[in-house]
Amino acid sequence: MPVKTAAKLRENGFFITGDLGKFSDDGYLSIFGRAKDLIFIGGYNVYPKEMEDVLNDADGI
């Protein structure tokens, strides 16, 4: 496992993605932002907005 990936993986199984969110009083999770605006994937720099655009254009999502 790459060093930076391992640094984001917690012992309890959670992976720190950098997304910011909070739970409502009735248990719903709302995502409202990101800690960073750039994701490094396999040596590529990817902006989350690019991923959102692809997902928004996909049928069924």
N, CA, C and O atoms as CSV, one atom per row, in Angstrom:
chain,resi,resn,atom,element,x,y,z
A,1,MET,N,N,0.850,-1.173,0.000
A,1,MET,CA,C,0.000,0.000,0.000
A,1,MET,C,C,0.897,1.239,0.000
A,1,MET,O,O,1.843,1.310,0.784
A,2,PRO,N,N,0.612,2.219,-0.871
A,2,PRO,CA,C,1.412,3.446,-0.883
A,2,PRO,C,C,1.384,4.150,0.474
A,2,PRO,O,O,0.403,4.069,1.213
A,3,VAL,N,N,2.454,4.823,0.776
A,3,VAL,CA,C,2.629,5.459,2.082
A,3,VAL,C,C,1.525,6.480,2.369
A,3,VAL,O,O,0.972,6.495,3.468
A,4,LYS,N,N,1.200,7.331,1.397
A,4,LYS,CA,C,0.175,8.360,1.633
A,4,LYS,C,C,-1.199,7.738,1.839
A,4,LYS,O,O,-1.990,8.245,2.635
A,5,THR,N,N,-1.495,6.663,1.144
A,5,THR,CA,C,-2.767,5.968,1.329
A,5,THR,C,C,-2.819,5.364,2.724
A,5,THR,O,O,-3.828,5.490,3.419
A,6,ALA,N,N,-1.753,4.718,3.134
A,6,ALA,CA,C,-1.698,4.102,4.459
A,6,ALA,C,C,-1.870,5.140,5.562
A,6,ALA,O,O,-2.445,4.840,6.609
A,7,ALA,N,N,-1.378,6.354,5.339
A,7,ALA,CA,C,-1.492,7.408,6.349
A,7,ALA,C,C,-2.941,7.844,6.553
A,7,ALA,O,O,-3.284,8.365,7.614
A,8,LYS,N,N,-3.788,7.638,5.558
A,8,LYS,CA,C,-5.198,8.036,5.648
A,8,LYS,C,C,-6.108,6.919,6.141
A,8,LYS,O,O,-7.276,7.167,6.439
A,9,LEU,N,N,-5.602,5.707,6.233
A,9,LEU,CA,C,-6.384,4.566,6.685
A,9,LEU,C,C,-6.257,4.434,8.200
A,9,LEU,O,O,-5.149,4.354,8.731
A,10,ARG,N,N,-7.386,4.413,8.886
A,10,ARG,CA,C,-7.384,4.338,10.344
A,10,ARG,C,C,-7.524,2.890,10.808
A,10,ARG,O,O,-8.017,2.039,10.067
A,11,GLU,N,N,-7.090,2.619,12.031
A,11,GLU,CA,C,-7.145,1.269,12.591
A,11,GLU,C,C,-8.565,0.726,12.671
A,11,GLU,O,O,-8.764,-0.488,12.624
A,12,ASN,N,N,-9.563,1.613,12.793
A,12,ASN,CA,C,-10.954,1.178,12.902
A,12,ASN,C,C,-11.581,0.897,11.537
A,12,ASN,O,O,-12.776,0.613,11.453
A,13,GLY,N,N,-10.776,0.976,10.457
A,13,GLY,CA,C,-11.270,0.670,9.123
A,13,GLY,C,C,-11.727,1.869,8.322
A,13,GLY,O,O,-12.017,1.739,7.132
A,14,PHE,N,N,-11.799,3.027,8.938
A,14,PHE,CA,C,-12.215,4.225,8.214
A,14,PHE,C,C,-11.070,4.773,7.375
A,14,PHE,O,O,-9.907,4.735,7.778
A,15,PHE,N,N,-11.425,5.284,6.196
A,15,PHE,CA,C,-10.459,5.921,5.301
A,15,PHE,C,C,-10.801,7.399,5.249
A,15,PHE,O,O,-11.934,7.770,4.941
A,16,ILE,N,N,-9.828,8.239,5.548
A,16,ILE,CA,C,-10.049,9.683,5.592
A,16,ILE,C,C,-9.999,10.228,4.162
A,16,ILE,O,O,-8.938,10.263,3.538
A,17,THR,N,N,-11.169,10.656,3.649
A,17,THR,CA,C,-11.277,11.111,2.263
A,17,THR,C,C,-11.038,12.600,2.097
A,17,THR,O,O,-10.697,13.053,1.004
A,18,GLY,N,N,-11.209,13.364,3.158
A,18,GLY,CA,C,-11.092,14.809,3.052
A,18,GLY,C,C,-12.435,15.487,2.848
A,18,GLY,O,O,-12.503,16.716,2.813
A,19,ASP,N,N,-13.518,14.703,2.711
A,19,ASP,CA,C,-14.850,15.293,2.614
A,19,ASP,C,C,-15.256,15.825,3.982
A,19,ASP,O,O,-14.903,15.253,5.013
A,20,LEU,N,N,-15.999,16.924,3.979
A,20,LEU,CA,C,-16.479,17.522,5.213
A,20,LEU,C,C,-17.988,17.330,5.289
A,20,LEU,O,O,-18.701,17.590,4.320
A,21,GLY,N,N,-18.461,16.886,6.416
A,21,GLY,CA,C,-19.893,16.650,6.568
A,21,GLY,C,C,-20.298,16.633,8.012
A,21,GLY,O,O,-19.462,16.734,8.910
A,22,LYS,N,N,-21.602,16.504,8.235
A,22,LYS,CA,C,-22.096,16.395,9.604
A,22,LYS,C,C,-23.388,15.595,9.592
A,22,LYS,O,O,-24.095,15.528,8.586
A,23,PHE,N,N,-23.676,14.989,10.738
A,23,PHE,CA,C,-24.907,14.238,10.921
A,23,PHE,C,C,-25.970,15.160,11.506
A,23,PHE,O,O,-25.690,15.953,12.404
A,24,SER,N,N,-27.186,15.049,10.991
A,24,SER,CA,C,-28.311,15.798,11.542
A,24,SER,C,C,-28.813,15.086,12.796
A,24,SER,O,O,-28.404,13.964,13.095
A,25,ASP,N,N,-29.694,15.751,13.513
A,25,ASP,CA,C,-30.250,15.156,14.734
A,25,ASP,C,C,-31.012,13.865,14.452
A,25,ASP,O,O,-31.110,12.999,15.322
A,26,ASP,N,N,-31.558,13.729,13.223
A,26,ASP,CA,C,-32.300,12.514,12.891
A,26,ASP,C,C,-31.453,11.472,12.170
A,26,ASP,O,O,-31.988,10.500,11.636
A,27,GLY,N,N,-30.110,11.671,12.151
A,27,GLY,CA,C,-29.203,10.639,11.661
A,27,GLY,C,C,-28.784,10.711,10.210
A,27,GLY,O,O,-28.073,9.823,9.740
A,28,TYR,N,N,-29.201,11.743,9.475
A,28,TYR,CA,C,-28.796,11.882,8.080
A,28,TYR,C,C,-27.435,12.563,7.978
A,28,TYR,O,O,-27.131,13.486,8.735
A,29,LEU,N,N,-26.622,12.098,7.036
A,29,LEU,CA,C,-25.305,12.684,6.802
A,29,LEU,C,C,-25.390,13.649,5.629
A,29,LEU,O,O,-25.888,13.290,4.563
A,30,SER,N,N,-24.909,14.861,5.821
A,30,SER,CA,C,-24.852,15.860,4.757
A,30,SER,C,C,-23.395,16.195,4.481
A,30,SER,O,O,-22.647,16.544,5.394
A,31,ILE,N,N,-22.995,16.089,3.219
A,31,ILE,CA,C,-21.643,16.469,2.807
A,31,ILE,C,C,-21.715,17.916,2.335
A,31,ILE,O,O,-22.547,18.251,1.491
A,32,PHE,N,N,-20.857,18.772,2.869
A,32,PHE,CA,C,-20.956,20.179,2.509
A,32,PHE,C,C,-19.668,20.783,1.993
A,32,PHE,O,O,-19.637,21.981,1.710
A,33,GLY,N,N,-18.614,20.016,1.858
A,33,GLY,CA,C,-17.378,20.581,1.340
A,33,GLY,C,C,-16.240,19.586,1.370
A,33,GLY,O,O,-16.424,18.402,1.654
A,34,ARG,N,N,-15.055,20.100,1.069
A,34,ARG,CA,C,-13.845,19.276,1.062
A,34,ARG,C,C,-12.716,20.015,1.766
A,34,ARG,O,O,-12.640,21.243,1.744
A,35,ALA,N,N,-11.844,19.235,2.389
A,35,ALA,CA,C,-10.685,19.816,3.058
A,35,ALA,C,C,-9.640,20.270,2.034
A,35,ALA,O,O,-8.915,21.236,2.270
A,36,LYS,N,N,-9.567,19.568,0.898
A,36,LYS,CA,C,-8.616,19.907,-0.162
A,36,LYS,C,C,-9.338,19.849,-1.506
A,36,LYS,O,O,-10.303,19.100,-1.659
A,37,ASP,N,N,-8.881,20.628,-2.472
A,37,ASP,CA,C,-9.517,20.665,-3.783
A,37,ASP,C,C,-8.771,19.874,-4.839
A,37,ASP,O,O,-9.002,20.070,-6.032
A,38,LEU,N,N,-7.883,18.985,-4.424
A,38,LEU,CA,C,-7.124,18.183,-5.378
A,38,LEU,C,C,-6.923,16.786,-4.806
A,38,LEU,O,O,-6.567,16.623,-3.639
A,39,ILE,N,N,-7.156,15.781,-5.649
A,39,ILE,CA,C,-6.989,14.389,-5.239
A,39,ILE,C,C,-5.895,13.784,-6.104
A,39,ILE,O,O,-5.887,13.983,-7.319
A,40,PHE,N,N,-4.978,13.053,-5.500
A,40,PHE,CA,C,-3.914,12.371,-6.227
A,40,PHE,C,C,-4.307,10.906,-6.390
A,40,PHE,O,O,-4.447,10.181,-5.405
A,41,ILE,N,N,-4.484,10.476,-7.633
A,41,ILE,CA,C,-4.905,9.105,-7.916
A,41,ILE,C,C,-3.946,8.492,-8.929
A,41,ILE,O,O,-3.886,8.934,-10.076
A,42,GLY,N,N,-3.206,7.489,-8.516
A,42,GLY,CA,C,-2.327,6.770,-9.438
A,42,GLY,C,C,-1.365,7.664,-10.197
A,42,GLY,O,O,-1.087,7.420,-11.371
A,43,GLY,N,N,-0.855,8.694,-9.546
A,43,GLY,CA,C,0.084,9.597,-10.193
A,43,GLY,C,C,-0.573,10.738,-10.955
A,43,GLY,O,O,0.117,11.575,-11.538
A,44,TYR,N,N,-1.901,10.777,-10.952
A,44,TYR,CA,C,-2.631,11.848,-11.641
A,44,TYR,C,C,-3.220,12.814,-10.627
A,44,TYR,O,O,-3.616,12.415,-9.532
A,45,ASN,N,N,-3.273,14.075,-10.995
A,45,ASN,CA,C,-3.960,15.073,-10.191
A,45,ASN,C,C,-5.384,15.189,-10.717
A,45,ASN,O,O,-5.596,15.483,-11.894
A,46,VAL,N,N,-6.349,14.960,-9.851
A,46,VAL,CA,C,-7.753,14.987,-10.254
A,46,VAL,C,C,-8.488,15.989,-9.362
A,46,VAL,O,O,-8.381,15.951,-8.136
A,47,TYR,N,N,-9.224,16.874,-10.000
A,47,TYR,CA,C,-10.045,17.813,-9.254
A,47,TYR,C,C,-11.417,17.186,-9.013
A,47,TYR,O,O,-12.015,16.639,-9.940
A,48,PRO,N,N,-11.923,17.258,-7.780
A,48,PRO,CA,C,-13.216,16.651,-7.473
A,48,PRO,C,C,-14.335,17.123,-8.408
A,48,PRO,O,O,-15.238,16.348,-8.724
A,49,LYS,N,N,-14.289,18.357,-8.845
A,49,LYS,CA,C,-15.314,18.872,-9.753
A,49,LYS,C,C,-15.347,18.067,-11.047
A,49,LYS,O,O,-16.422,17.835,-11.601
A,50,GLU,N,N,-14.188,17.638,-11.535
A,50,GLU,CA,C,-14.138,16.815,-12.748
A,50,GLU,C,C,-14.867,15.489,-12.519
A,50,GLU,O,O,-15.603,15.022,-13.387
A,51,MET,N,N,-14.659,14.897,-11.363
A,51,MET,CA,C,-15.329,13.634,-11.039
A,51,MET,C,C,-16.834,13.850,-10.896
A,51,MET,O,O,-17.623,13.027,-11.359
A,52,GLU,N,N,-17.232,14.941,-10.265
A,52,GLU,CA,C,-18.655,15.251,-10.110
A,52,GLU,C,C,-19.324,15.409,-11.475
A,52,GLU,O,O,-20.435,14.922,-11.682
A,53,ASP,N,N,-18.652,16.086,-12.401
A,53,ASP,CA,C,-19.218,16.290,-13.736
A,53,ASP,C,C,-19.456,14.962,-14.447
A,53,ASP,O,O,-20.489,14.782,-15.092
A,54,VAL,N,N,-18.516,14.039,-14.336
A,54,VAL,CA,C,-18.663,12.729,-14.963
A,54,VAL,C,C,-19.823,11.965,-14.329
A,54,VAL,O,O,-20.643,11.376,-15.033
A,55,LEU,N,N,-19.887,11.977,-13.000
A,55,LEU,CA,C,-20.969,11.278,-12.304
A,55,LEU,C,C,-22.332,11.898,-12.592
A,55,LEU,O,O,-23.320,11.181,-12.743
A,56,ASN,N,N,-22.390,13.215,-12.669
A,56,ASN,CA,C,-23.665,13.885,-12.961
A,56,ASN,C,C,-24.171,13.558,-14.359
A,56,ASN,O,O,-25.380,13.566,-14.588
A,57,ASP,N,N,-23.282,13.275,-15.289
A,57,ASP,CA,C,-23.662,12.943,-16.649
A,57,ASP,C,C,-24.015,11.465,-16.828
A,57,ASP,O,O,-24.571,11.083,-17.858
A,58,ALA,N,N,-23.697,10.641,-15.840
A,58,ALA,CA,C,-23.945,9.198,-15.951
A,58,ALA,C,C,-25.404,8.878,-15.674
A,58,ALA,O,O,-25.997,9.436,-14.751
A,59,ASP,N,N,-25.972,8.008,-16.442
A,59,ASP,CA,C,-27.359,7.576,-16.230
A,59,ASP,C,C,-27.465,6.777,-14.937
A,59,ASP,O,O,-26.591,5.964,-14.634
A,60,GLY,N,N,-28.513,7.001,-14.188
A,60,GLY,CA,C,-28.775,6.219,-12.999
A,60,GLY,C,C,-28.124,6.723,-11.737
A,60,GLY,O,O,-28.250,6.101,-10.683
A,61,ILE,N,N,-27.431,7.835,-11.825
A,61,ILE,CA,C,-26.787,8.390,-10.623
A,61,ILE,C,C,-27.439,9.718,-10.291
A,61,ILE,O,O,-27.058,10.366,-9.316
